[in-house]
């Protein structure tokens, strides 16, 4: 009984503590998800830009781009 009196986290406080913890975890997860989504979008834009630059360089060099159809033959 003395241990229960010294512990401010009585059984009645546990549900609120658990809910607070879950809310913080959800907020952190949401922030991480948003950050990852932004990074993926940025990476996609960079890949598209790189593909365009490679195609431009190939055109300047007089190299035609191989299509999937050309690769099958």
Secondary structure in CASP SS format (residue, H / E / C, confidence):
PFRMAT SS
TARGET T0000
AUTHOR 0000-0000-0000
METHOD secondary structure of the structure
MODEL  1
X C 1.00
X H 1.00
X H 1.00
X H 1.00
X H 1.00
X H 1.00
X C 1.00
X C 1.00
X C 1.00
X C 1.00
X H 1.00
X H 1.00
X H 1.00
X H 1.00
X H 1.00
X H 1.00
X H 1.00
X H 1.00
X H 1.00
X H 1.00
X H 1.00
X H 1.00
X H 1.00
X H 1.00
X H 1.00
X H 1.00
X H 1.00
X H 1.00
X H 1.00
X H 1.00
X H 1.00
X H 1.00
X H 1.00
X H 1.00
X H 1.00
X H 1.00
X H 1.00
X H 1.00
X H 1.00
X H 1.00
X H 1.00
X H 1.00
X H 1.00
X H 1.00
X H 1.00
X H 1.00
X H 1.00
X H 1.00
X H 1.00
X H 1.00
X H 1.00
X H 1.00
X H 1.00
X H 1.00
X H 1.00
X H 1.00
X H 1.00
X H 1.00
X H 1.00
X H 1.00
X H 1.00
X C 1.00
X C 1.00
X C 1.00
X C 1.00
X C 1.00
X C 1.00
X H 1.00
X H 1.00
X H 1.00
X H 1.00
X H 1.00
X C 1.00
END
